[in-house]
């Protein structure tokens, strides 16, 4: 989908534009991600369930595989955290534009939702939107199947129109029926293919070899009750095996596609310059061991992008049918009924765990009540306080293995700690260029202001046509605190400057990247420090309101500077 890939730009060959002690070249921005820095969202709650925001970096203890880690980055965010004040503009230059600062993506799991659960959730979502979209808020609507997609907007009528188009994806029907959970249990331990069932002298009663794996044994009895007779009982095990394999392959494919879409939605949210909240409406989904890394990748991408995933369990307060029956079948054996019911309980619990992991690992909340409107109202806002702990794992090997994380408080009596449970190590080592591109990418699509180096931006425009204009953005970077590395007879550093343009809904439009190579002679260092760096970027734009984001990063000290601005073209 265009909205999910608009910020994945292709690298181009650099074009040299100047020579001398200060050289500038243009490059195309390349945005990518990595896991060298592990970001851990943490929510601390008191006994009443209220988020607590009074802790500092030294109050936290973090371990990776049981080994204490140094917390390299610490930040606290959330709806109750005061936002930094923006510098005042002169009255003549002040913009009437209300800059969106909160982006909420409503994501409906149409792959797993049934008609009744979807209808209930849709009614509540409509009522929530009818309460109004705040001026600083934008909402998007997407489905995991990809059938419905609405980019970020403040148009409630359009949201309502697209919401009515969501429908459950018809499930594939198997008879006798089998669940993805049972199929996965079988695939983990398929057992001896020669084991099966048979009737006594071709008739009743039927016996099945108890050495068969439990999931296969249950499915064989289900097959006999649903489809076979005593005389054909020998066909039960082969039919059960074929059914379970087919259900597993279909379920694995559906779930893999669902998480691929989920990652794309996280990418979309991560490109928005402000608070980013996803509300996933789902009855839960089962994730086999073969796809556990998909879950971790979604969590890692969300934590690195500052995306909070809130979850609404569309089943509400849910109970398993105690009868242990299957649609279209009359199970005659009490033991088989009990086994069916037991597997249903296991499946429901496993589905809920996936939803809980997505929420708890990203600083979000998972709700499973029956008042869906109240839940939407609560989930549309980020938590009052979310701590972000960042650490660089010591002695991390690029082996692609999973690492357990544990976060505790030095004095946390009476408090609960909600934190990410772990991460997957990278399978390769990130080089310096990739690290720089990643950090710049994350800064471009954030709204936070970083001031390692002082930076100012100014905008000017002139009309070129009735509906078009040339927009010039001038950025001035103070480099008096910039580190310079002495090599030969020059003082060196490279400064990368990215200028990004967003529309009034926060959607990325275009951007430029320039690299300034400093190769200063000793006698000219102070002169250039006093001058600073001034860069101009020109965009051809149409009439409308725009947001501007400028990011600077130096190669030697890895210092960052960012600035935001808005402009309206009449």
Backbone torsions as a table, in degrees:
resi	resn	phi	psi	omega
1	UNK	NA	142.2	-173.6
2	UNK	-60.2	-39.9	-176.1
3	UNK	-65.0	-22.4	-176.4
4	UNK	-91.1	-12.5	-174.6
5	UNK	-125.1	8.8	-172.4
6	UNK	-69.4	-19.0	-177.0
7	UNK	-105.6	9.4	175.8
8	UNK	-95.1	90.8	-172.0
9	UNK	-94.1	153.4	-177.1
10	UNK	-91.8	133.3	-178.9
11	UNK	-68.1	141.8	179.0
12	UNK	-119.8	162.2	177.3
13	UNK	-68.3	137.1	-179.2
14	UNK	-64.8	146.7	178.0
15	UNK	-116.0	114.6	-179.3
16	UNK	-73.6	131.3	-176.7
17	UNK	-120.0	-16.6	-179.0
18	UNK	-143.6	167.6	174.7
19	UNK	-136.6	166.6	179.1
20	UNK	115.5	-156.2	-178.2
21	UNK	-71.6	-29.3	178.4
22	UNK	-121.1	114.0	-176.0
23	UNK	-121.2	137.1	-179.9
24	UNK	-119.7	136.7	172.8
25	UNK	-132.7	148.6	178.5
26	UNK	-93.3	140.9	175.0
27	UNK	-137.9	156.0	174.9
28	UNK	-86.0	129.8	-179.3
29	UNK	-58.4	137.4	176.1
30	UNK	-123.6	116.3	-175.0
31	UNK	-107.5	128.9	-179.2
32	UNK	-149.2	178.0	-175.3
33	UNK	-133.7	159.3	178.0
34	UNK	-153.1	174.0	-177.8
35	UNK	-121.3	19.1	179.5
36	UNK	-62.0	-43.4	171.2
37	UNK	-90.5	121.8	178.7
38	UNK	-97.5	121.9	-178.3
39	UNK	-104.0	128.6	-174.6
40	UNK	-121.9	105.2	173.9
41	UNK	-72.9	138.6	-178.5
42	UNK	-134.4	131.4	174.2
43	UNK	-119.1	125.3	178.5
44	UNK	-105.1	127.9	-179.2
45	UNK	-124.3	147.0	175.3
46	UNK	-86.3	-174.2	-175.7
47	UNK	-65.3	-23.1	177.9
48	UNK	-87.3	-0.4	179.0
49	UNK	86.3	7.6	179.9
50	UNK	-84.0	137.7	178.0
51	UNK	-68.7	139.6	-178.2
52	UNK	-110.1	131.5	-175.3
53	UNK	-122.0	29.0	-173.5
54	UNK	-104.7	6.4	-175.3
55	UNK	-91.4	155.4	178.8
56	UNK	-117.7	173.8	-176.0
57	UNK	-54.4	-43.2	-175.4
58	UNK	-70.6	-10.3	178.8
59	UNK	-80.2	-13.7	-174.2
60	UNK	-101.5	146.0	172.2
61	UNK	-125.4	133.5	-174.1
62	UNK	-132.8	133.1	177.4
63	UNK	-125.0	149.2	176.1
64	UNK	-122.3	113.6	-174.0
65	UNK	55.9	35.2	179.2
66	UNK	83.4	-7.3	-179.1
67	UNK	-94.3	127.3	178.9
68	UNK	-59.5	140.4	-179.7
69	UNK	-122.1	147.5	175.5
70	UNK	-80.6	129.9	177.8
71	UNK	-81.0	107.3	-174.5
72	UNK	-85.7	-30.0	-179.6
73	UNK	-129.2	142.0	179.2
74	UNK	-143.3	131.3	177.1
75	UNK	-151.4	154.2	174.8
76	UNK	-126.4	127.8	-179.1
77	UNK	-130.0	179.3	179.0
78	UNK	132.9	170.0	-174.3
79	UNK	-68.1	-22.7	-179.1
80	UNK	-94.2	-1.0	-179.4
81	UNK	-88.2	124.6	-179.7
82	UNK	-59.2	136.7	177.3
83	UNK	-81.4	147.3	178.4
84	UNK	-64.2	140.2	-178.8
85	UNK	-69.3	138.5	177.6
86	UNK	-87.6	142.3	178.2
87	UNK	-61.1	138.0	-177.6
88	UNK	-72.0	143.4	177.2
89	UNK	-101.1	153.1	171.9
90	UNK	-58.6	151.2	-176.4
91	UNK	-55.9	-38.0	-177.2
92	UNK	-69.0	-27.0	-176.8
93	UNK	-98.0	-6.4	-177.0
94	UNK	-62.5	140.1	-179.0
95	UNK	-97.1	142.9	175.4
96	UNK	-78.7	-8.5	-175.2
97	UNK	-71.0	132.7	172.1
98	UNK	-90.4	112.2	-175.8
99	UNK	-73.4	123.5	177.3
100	UNK	-66.4	132.4	-178.1
101	UNK	-122.5	-4.0	178.6
102	UNK	-136.0	128.7	-177.5
103	UNK	-123.1	123.5	-176.9
104	UNK	-120.8	119.3	177.9
105	UNK	-104.2	118.2	175.0
106	UNK	-88.9	118.1	-176.4
107	UNK	-119.4	117.0	-179.1
108	UNK	-101.1	127.3	179.3
109	UNK	-83.6	75.9	-177.4
110	UNK	-70.9	-9.9	177.8
111	UNK	-73.2	-35.5	-175.0
112	UNK	-111.7	-15.7	179.6
113	UNK	-69.6	139.6	170.3
114	UNK	-94.4	173.2	-172.9
115	UNK	-61.2	-43.7	-177.6
116	UNK	-66.1	-46.2	-179.6
117	UNK	-65.4	-39.2	178.6
118	UNK	-64.0	-42.7	-179.0
119	UNK	-60.6	-43.9	-179.9
120	UNK	-64.6	-43.4	-179.6
121	UNK	-67.8	-36.4	-178.8
122	UNK	-66.3	-42.7	178.7
123	UNK	-58.7	-44.4	-179.6
124	UNK	-67.3	-39.5	178.8
125	UNK	-64.0	-39.2	177.6
126	UNK	-62.1	-44.8	179.5
127	UNK	-63.9	-37.6	178.8
128	UNK	-63.1	-45.9	-178.7
129	UNK	-68.5	-35.0	179.9
130	UNK	-65.6	-16.4	174.5
131	UNK	-70.4	-13.2	176.7
132	UNK	110.7	147.3	175.3
133	UNK	-102.3	120.5	-177.4
134	UNK	-61.1	150.0	-178.8
135	UNK	-55.3	-33.2	-178.0
136	UNK	-90.9	7.8	-176.2
137	UNK	-113.0	146.4	172.0
138	UNK	-130.6	144.5	-178.3
139	UNK	-124.0	148.0	174.9
140	UNK	-128.6	158.8	-179.2
141	UNK	-135.6	125.9	-178.9
142	UNK	-143.8	160.5	174.5
143	UNK	-122.8	153.8	-178.5
144	UNK	-69.5	-22.5	176.7
145	UNK	-78.7	-15.0	-176.9
146	UNK	83.2	6.4	-176.3
147	UNK	-75.4	-24.3	-179.8
148	UNK	-129.2	133.0	180.0
149	UNK	-149.7	121.4	175.4
150	UNK	-126.2	118.9	179.6
151	UNK	-67.1	168.4	-176.9
152	UNK	-59.1	132.4	-174.6
153	UNK	-154.5	165.1	169.7
154	UNK	-114.7	18.4	-179.0
155	UNK	-91.3	98.8	-177.6
156	UNK	-64.7	-35.9	-179.4
157	UNK	-64.7	-40.8	178.5
158	UNK	-66.2	-39.8	178.0
159	UNK	-61.0	-44.6	-179.7
160	UNK	-61.9	-43.1	-179.7
161	UNK	-61.4	-45.0	-178.5
162	UNK	-72.2	-33.0	179.6
163	UNK	-62.5	-36.4	-179.2
164	UNK	-70.2	-13.7	-179.3
165	UNK	-87.1	-9.6	-177.5
166	UNK	-74.3	132.0	178.2
167	UNK	-140.8	149.1	178.9
168	UNK	-63.2	143.1	173.4
169	UNK	-74.1	123.1	-178.2
170	UNK	-58.1	126.1	-179.6
171	UNK	-73.5	152.0	175.0
172	UNK	-74.9	135.1	-174.4
173	UNK	-99.7	129.5	174.6
174	UNK	-121.8	141.3	175.0
175	UNK	-137.1	124.6	0.4
176	UNK	-63.9	151.0	-176.8
177	UNK	-70.7	151.4	175.5
178	UNK	-150.8	147.0	-179.6
179	UNK	-96.7	157.7	177.7
180	UNK	-61.2	-37.2	-179.6
181	UNK	-63.2	-48.2	179.6
182	UNK	-63.1	-40.3	179.6
183	UNK	-61.6	-39.0	179.3
184	UNK	-67.8	-39.1	177.7
185	UNK	-60.8	-38.9	177.8
186	UNK	-66.7	-44.5	-177.3
187	UNK	-65.3	-26.7	176.9
188	UNK	-67.3	-34.8	-177.8
189	UNK	-144.6	81.0	-174.5
190	UNK	-72.1	-20.9	176.5
191	UNK	76.0	-170.3	-177.4
192	UNK	-79.8	125.2	-177.6
193	UNK	-66.1	-19.6	-176.5
194	UNK	-80.5	-13.5	-177.8
195	UNK	-78.4	142.9	-178.1
196	UNK	-164.9	-157.5	-176.9
197	UNK	-122.9	158.0	176.0
198	UNK	-157.5	152.8	175.0
199	UNK	-90.3	154.8	-179.2
200	UNK	-71.8	113.4	-176.2
201	UNK	49.4	43.9	177.3
202	UNK	77.8	4.4	-179.2
203	UNK	-130.6	-148.0	-179.6
204	UNK	-98.2	157.3	-1.9
205	UNK	-78.5	170.4	179.7
206	UNK	-102.8	139.9	174.0
207	UNK	-124.7	142.3	176.2
208	UNK	-120.9	140.1	-177.8
209	UNK	-62.8	120.3	-176.9
210	UNK	-70.8	-7.0	176.1
211	UNK	-81.3	-7.0	175.8
212	UNK	-65.4	146.4	176.4
213	UNK	-55.7	144.1	-175.3
214	UNK	-53.0	-43.4	-178.2
215	UNK	-64.9	-41.1	178.8
216	UNK	-68.2	-39.7	-179.9
217	UNK	-61.5	-45.5	178.1
218	UNK	-62.3	-44.5	-178.2
219	UNK	-65.2	-32.0	176.8
220	UNK	-65.3	-44.4	177.3
221	UNK	-65.0	-37.6	175.3
222	UNK	-61.3	-41.8	-179.8
223	UNK	-63.0	-41.2	179.3
224	UNK	-63.8	-46.1	-178.8
225	UNK	-68.4	-34.6	-173.5
226	UNK	-86.5	-31.4	-166.1
227	UNK	-134.9	-27.3	-170.8
228	UNK	-110.4	174.2	173.7
229	UNK	-120.4	175.8	-179.6
230	UNK	-58.9	-36.5	-175.4
231	UNK	-72.1	-20.3	-179.4
232	UNK	-112.4	19.2	-176.1
233	UNK	-61.0	-24.9	-179.4
234	UNK	-65.3	-17.4	178.4
235	UNK	-83.5	-9.5	-171.5
236	UNK	-62.0	-50.0	-176.5
237	UNK	-64.1	-47.0	177.4
238	UNK	-59.8	-41.0	178.7
239	UNK	-65.2	-41.8	180.0
240	UNK	-62.9	-43.2	179.2
241	UNK	-61.7	-45.9	-179.3
242	UNK	-62.8	-41.1	179.7
243	UNK	-64.1	-46.9	-177.8
244	UNK	-65.3	-38.6	178.1
245	UNK	-65.7	-42.1	179.8
246	UNK	-65.0	-44.0	180.0
247	UNK	-64.0	-39.5	179.1
248	UNK	-64.0	-48.0	-178.2
249	UNK	-60.7	-42.1	178.9
250	UNK	-67.3	-44.3	-179.4
251	UNK	-65.0	-41.0	179.1
252	UNK	-63.5	-41.4	179.5
253	UNK	-66.0	-44.8	-179.9
254	UNK	-62.3	-45.2	-177.5
255	UNK	-68.6	-39.0	177.2
256	UNK	-61.5	-43.4	178.1
257	UNK	-64.8	-38.5	179.7
258	UNK	-62.2	-42.9	-179.9
259	UNK	-73.6	-28.6	174.0
260	UNK	-63.3	-43.4	176.9
261	UNK	-65.4	-41.4	179.3
262	UNK	-59.2	-41.7	177.0
263	UNK	-62.7	-38.6	178.1
264	UNK	-64.8	-38.4	177.9
265	UNK	-65.8	-39.5	177.2
266	UNK	-62.6	-40.7	176.5
267	UNK	-60.3	-44.1	179.5
268	UNK	-60.8	-48.8	178.9
269	UNK	-63.3	-40.0	-178.1
270	UNK	-63.4	-17.9	179.0
271	UNK	-87.3	-2.4	-178.2
272	UNK	-87.9	135.9	-175.5
273	UNK	-87.0	75.9	179.3
274	UNK	170.7	-162.4	174.5
275	UNK	-65.5	136.1	-174.2
276	UNK	-126.6	119.0	-177.4
277	UNK	-129.2	131.3	171.4
278	UNK	-108.6	135.4	171.1
279	UNK	-111.2	107.7	179.4
280	UNK	-93.5	116.9	178.9
281	UNK	-100.3	110.6	-172.5
282	UNK	-153.5	151.1	171.5
283	UNK	-85.1	6.2	-175.2
284	UNK	98.7	158.3	178.0
285	UNK	-144.4	145.9	179.7
286	UNK	-90.9	138.3	-177.3
287	UNK	-123.6	109.9	178.3
288	UNK	-70.8	168.2	-178.6
289	UNK	-58.2	-31.8	-177.7
290	UNK	-66.2	-17.9	-177.4
291	UNK	-115.4	9.3	-178.9
292	UNK	-61.4	-31.4	179.0
293	UNK	-65.8	-30.8	177.0
294	UNK	-60.2	-41.8	177.8
295	UNK	-62.6	-45.7	-179.2
296	UNK	-63.9	-37.6	179.0
297	UNK	-65.6	-39.0	177.1
298	UNK	-63.9	-43.4	179.3
299	UNK	-64.7	-44.2	-178.7
300	UNK	-63.5	-43.4	179.5
301	UNK	-63.2	-39.8	-179.4
302	UNK	-67.2	-43.8	-178.0
303	UNK	-67.2	-37.0	179.1
304	UNK	-69.4	-29.4	-177.7
305	UNK	-94.0	-1.7	-178.0
306	UNK	70.7	29.2	179.6
307	UNK	-94.3	125.0	176.6
308	UNK	-96.7	125.1	179.5
309	UNK	-102.3	110.3	172.9
310	UNK	-97.4	146.9	-173.6
311	UNK	-126.9	131.0	171.7
312	UNK	-111.9	113.9	178.0
313	UNK	-76.2	108.2	-173.3
314	UNK	-68.8	-9.3	176.0
315	UNK	-78.2	-16.0	-175.5
316	UNK	66.1	-146.1	174.5
317	UNK	-75.7	111.8	-165.9
318	UNK	-116.0	137.3	174.6
319	UNK	-128.5	151.1	179.2
320	UNK	-86.9	137.5	176.2
321	UNK	-56.1	117.5	-175.8
322	UNK	-72.8	-6.2	-175.9
323	UNK	-75.6	-20.0	-179.2
324	UNK	64.0	34.8	-179.0
325	UNK	-106.6	161.6	177.7
326	UNK	-121.0	143.6	-178.2
327	UNK	-61.3	128.7	177.7
328	UNK	86.2	0.7	-177.9
329	UNK	-128.9	151.9	173.2
330	UNK	-119.5	98.5	-176.5
331	UNK	-76.7	119.6	-175.4
332	UNK	-86.2	-24.5	-176.1
333	UNK	-91.5	126.9	177.1
334	UNK	-62.4	-37.9	179.5
335	UNK	-62.7	-43.0	178.5
336	UNK	-64.1	-40.9	176.9
337	UNK	-59.1	-43.2	179.9
338	UNK	-65.2	-38.9	179.0
339	UNK	-66.8	-41.9	177.5
340	UNK	-60.1	-45.1	179.9
341	UNK	-63.9	-41.2	-179.8
342	UNK	-62.8	-44.2	178.6
343	UNK	-65.1	-34.7	177.1
344	UNK	-63.3	-42.1	177.8
345	UNK	-61.3	-45.4	179.2
346	UNK	-61.1	-41.2	-178.0
347	UNK	-66.3	-45.5	179.6
348	UNK	-60.0	-43.5	179.4
349	UNK	-63.1	-42.4	-179.5
350	UNK	-65.7	-39.5	177.9
351	UNK	-62.0	-42.1	179.2
352	UNK	-66.2	-32.9	179.6
353	UNK	-62.7	-37.7	179.1
354	UNK	-62.8	-45.3	178.5
355	UNK	-62.4	-42.7	179.7
356	UNK	-63.3	-39.9	179.2
357	UNK	-64.4	-43.3	179.3
358	UNK	-58.6	-41.5	-178.1
359	UNK	-75.2	-54.6	-173.4
360	UNK	-64.2	-30.6	-176.8
361	UNK	-81.8	-10.1	-179.4
362	UNK	-117.4	9.0	-178.8
363	UNK	84.5	13.3	-176.3
364	UNK	-96.1	-170.8	-177.4
365	UNK	-130.5	138.6	175.6
366	UNK	-112.6	124.5	-178.4
367	UNK	-120.3	141.8	179.5
368	UNK	-141.8	61.0	177.5
369	UNK	-112.5	-173.4	-177.8
370	UNK	-104.5	-9.3	177.5
371	UNK	-91.3	82.6	-174.2
372	UNK	-64.3	-35.1	179.8
373	UNK	-63.3	-45.8	178.1
374	UNK	-61.7	-36.4	-180.0
375	UNK	-68.4	-43.0	176.6
376	UNK	-60.5	-43.0	-179.5
377	UNK	-61.2	-36.5	-179.8
378	UNK	-76.9	-42.0	-173.9
379	UNK	-75.9	-17.9	-178.2
380	UNK	-71.5	-9.9	-179.7
381	UNK	-113.2	145.5	174.8
382	UNK	-68.2	160.8	176.8
383	UNK	-58.9	158.0	179.0
384	UNK	-58.8	-40.2	-178.3
385	UNK	-141.9	128.6	172.4
386	UNK	-130.6	123.4	175.4
387	UNK	-89.6	136.8	175.1
388	UNK	-115.1	112.2	177.3
389	UNK	-102.7	128.3	178.5
390	UNK	-118.1	135.5	177.6
391	UNK	-142.6	151.5	174.3
392	UNK	-101.4	110.2	-175.1
393	UNK	-56.9	132.6	178.0
394	UNK	-78.8	138.8	178.3
395	UNK	55.6	37.4	-179.3
396	UNK	-73.6	125.6	178.0
397	UNK	-98.6	136.7	179.6
398	UNK	-78.1	64.1	-175.0
399	UNK	-108.1	0.3	177.8
400	UNK	70.9	18.3	-178.0
401	UNK	-91.6	159.1	-179.0
402	UNK	-84.3	138.4	179.6
403	UNK	-118.2	128.1	175.4
404	UNK	-78.3	137.9	176.2
405	UNK	-116.7	139.7	173.4
406	UNK	-133.3	129.7	178.8
407	UNK	-116.9	129.1	177.7
408	UNK	-132.3	165.8	175.8
409	UNK	-106.6	142.1	177.4
410	UNK	-61.1	-34.2	178.0
411	UNK	-139.8	83.9	-174.5
412	UNK	-116.3	30.4	-178.3
413	UNK	-62.0	129.1	178.0
414	UNK	80.2	5.9	-178.5
415	UNK	-118.5	149.4	174.7
416	UNK	-105.8	144.0	-179.0
417	UNK	-113.6	117.8	176.0
418	UNK	-106.3	118.4	-175.6
419	UNK	-149.6	163.2	175.1
420	UNK	-60.1	141.7	-173.2
421	UNK	-92.8	-19.4	-178.8
422	UNK	175.0	-176.8	-179.9
423	UNK	-155.0	162.9	175.9
424	UNK	-98.9	131.7	175.9
425	UNK	-66.3	149.6	177.6
426	UNK	-66.7	156.9	178.5
427	UNK	-95.5	0.8	176.2
428	UNK	-152.4	162.7	-178.4
429	UNK	-85.9	132.8	178.9
430	UNK	-82.0	130.3	178.4
431	UNK	-86.9	173.6	-175.1
432	UNK	-62.9	-37.9	-179.4
433	UNK	-65.2	-41.4	178.9
434	UNK	-66.6	-39.1	178.7
435	UNK	-62.9	-42.0	178.6
436	UNK	-63.2	-46.0	179.6
437	UNK	-61.7	-39.3	-179.7
438	UNK	-65.1	-47.3	-177.7
439	UNK	-64.0	-39.1	178.7
440	UNK	-66.4	-42.8	179.1
441	UNK	-58.0	-47.0	-178.9
442	UNK	-63.7	-37.4	-179.1
443	UNK	-71.1	-37.5	-179.7
444	UNK	-60.6	-42.7	-175.3
445	UNK	-96.6	25.8	171.8
446	UNK	-113.3	163.4	176.0
447	UNK	-106.9	-3.8	-177.9
448	UNK	-70.8	146.7	178.0
449	UNK	-100.0	124.6	177.1
450	UNK	-106.7	133.2	-173.2
451	UNK	-129.7	44.7	172.7
452	UNK	-61.2	-33.2	175.5
453	UNK	-129.1	139.7	178.6
454	UNK	-66.1	135.5	178.9
455	UNK	-142.2	141.6	177.1
456	UNK	-131.1	147.2	175.9
457	UNK	-130.6	150.7	179.1
458	UNK	-138.0	148.5	-178.8
459	UNK	-125.1	143.4	172.9
460	UNK	-141.1	152.8	176.1
461	UNK	-149.5	157.2	171.6
462	UNK	-140.9	145.5	-176.6
463	UNK	-73.9	134.6	175.5
464	UNK	-107.0	-29.5	174.2
465	UNK	-141.9	-179.6	179.4
466	UNK	-61.2	-36.2	-176.3
467	UNK	-113.4	6.7	-176.4
468	UNK	-130.2	163.3	-179.2
469	UNK	-156.4	163.0	172.2
470	UNK	-104.7	120.2	-179.5
471	UNK	-104.2	125.1	176.8
472	UNK	-111.1	128.8	177.9
473	UNK	-114.7	121.3	-179.4
474	UNK	-110.2	122.0	178.9
475	UNK	-113.6	132.0	177.1
476	UNK	-119.2	122.2	-178.7
477	UNK	-108.8	123.6	176.5
478	UNK	-79.8	118.6	-174.3
479	UNK	-110.5	19.3	-179.2
480	UNK	-65.8	-23.7	178.5
481	UNK	-101.7	8.1	-177.5
482	UNK	-74.1	133.0	178.3
483	UNK	-76.7	135.1	176.7
484	UNK	-119.7	133.7	179.9
485	UNK	-99.6	125.3	-178.4
486	UNK	-82.8	123.4	175.2
487	UNK	-141.4	126.5	-173.9
488	UNK	57.7	-124.8	-178.8
489	UNK	-108.3	20.0	-177.0
490	UNK	-124.2	154.3	175.4
491	UNK	-106.5	116.9	-164.2
492	UNK	-114.9	148.3	166.9
493	UNK	-172.1	153.8	173.6
494	UNK	-117.5	130.1	179.7
495	UNK	-116.1	123.2	177.3
496	UNK	-98.8	130.7	-179.2
497	UNK	-124.5	121.8	178.4
498	UNK	-115.3	134.1	176.0
499	UNK	-121.2	121.3	-176.2
500	UNK	-120.1	142.6	-178.8
501	UNK	-116.6	130.1	179.6
502	UNK	-121.9	151.9	174.4
503	UNK	-81.0	-177.8	-174.3
504	UNK	-68.6	-14.9	176.8
505	UNK	-95.2	3.7	179.2
506	UNK	86.5	7.4	179.8
507	UNK	-81.5	132.5	-179.4
508	UNK	-65.6	134.1	179.4
509	UNK	-108.6	-56.1	-177.5
510	UNK	-161.2	166.7	179.5
511	UNK	-160.0	163.0	176.5
512	UNK	-131.3	154.0	175.7
513	UNK	-133.4	129.8	177.6
514	UNK	-125.1	141.3	176.4
515	UNK	-115.6	121.2	178.5
516	UNK	-100.7	118.0	179.5
517	UNK	-97.0	116.2	178.8
518	UNK	-97.2	121.6	177.0
519	UNK	-133.4	71.9	-167.1
520	UNK	-90.8	137.8	171.7
521	UNK	-75.3	153.5	-175.8
522	UNK	-54.7	-43.0	-174.7
523	UNK	-71.5	-11.8	-177.2
524	UNK	-110.1	-0.8	-175.4
525	UNK	-59.6	-52.4	-175.6
526	UNK	-64.1	-35.7	178.2
527	UNK	-61.0	-45.9	-179.7
528	UNK	-70.5	-33.1	176.3
529	UNK	-62.9	-41.0	179.4
530	UNK	-66.6	-36.5	-179.0
531	UNK	-71.9	-37.6	-173.0
532	UNK	73.8	-172.3	178.5
533	UNK	-115.0	129.2	177.7
534	UNK	-121.5	124.4	-177.2
535	UNK	-126.2	136.2	177.1
536	UNK	-110.0	137.7	176.5
537	UNK	-130.0	129.7	-178.5
538	UNK	-111.9	136.8	175.3
539	UNK	-127.9	139.3	168.5
540	UNK	-87.9	121.2	-174.4
541	UNK	-131.8	162.1	172.9
542	UNK	-98.5	169.7	177.8
543	UNK	-59.5	139.9	179.9
544	UNK	149.7	-177.3	-179.0
545	UNK	-102.8	140.9	-176.2
546	UNK	-137.4	151.2	170.7
547	UNK	-110.5	144.0	-176.3
548	UNK	-122.0	137.9	177.5
549	UNK	-132.4	124.2	178.5
550	UNK	-118.4	133.1	-179.2
551	UNK	-129.9	133.9	175.4
552	UNK	-124.9	141.3	177.9
553	UNK	-145.4	134.2	177.5
554	UNK	-101.4	153.5	-173.8
555	UNK	-81.0	-34.3	-173.6
556	UNK	-77.2	-47.9	-177.3
557	UNK	-101.3	-4.8	-176.1
558	UNK	52.4	34.9	177.0
559	UNK	-81.2	147.8	-176.6
560	UNK	-123.4	145.5	173.3
561	UNK	-141.2	135.4	-179.9
562	UNK	-137.3	156.5	177.0
563	UNK	-152.9	150.3	179.5
564	UNK	-122.2	152.8	175.1
565	UNK	-157.1	166.6	175.3
566	UNK	-132.3	156.0	178.2
567	UNK	-151.1	145.0	175.5
568	UNK	-119.0	127.8	179.1
569	UNK	-102.3	115.5	-177.6
570	UNK	-69.9	NA	NA
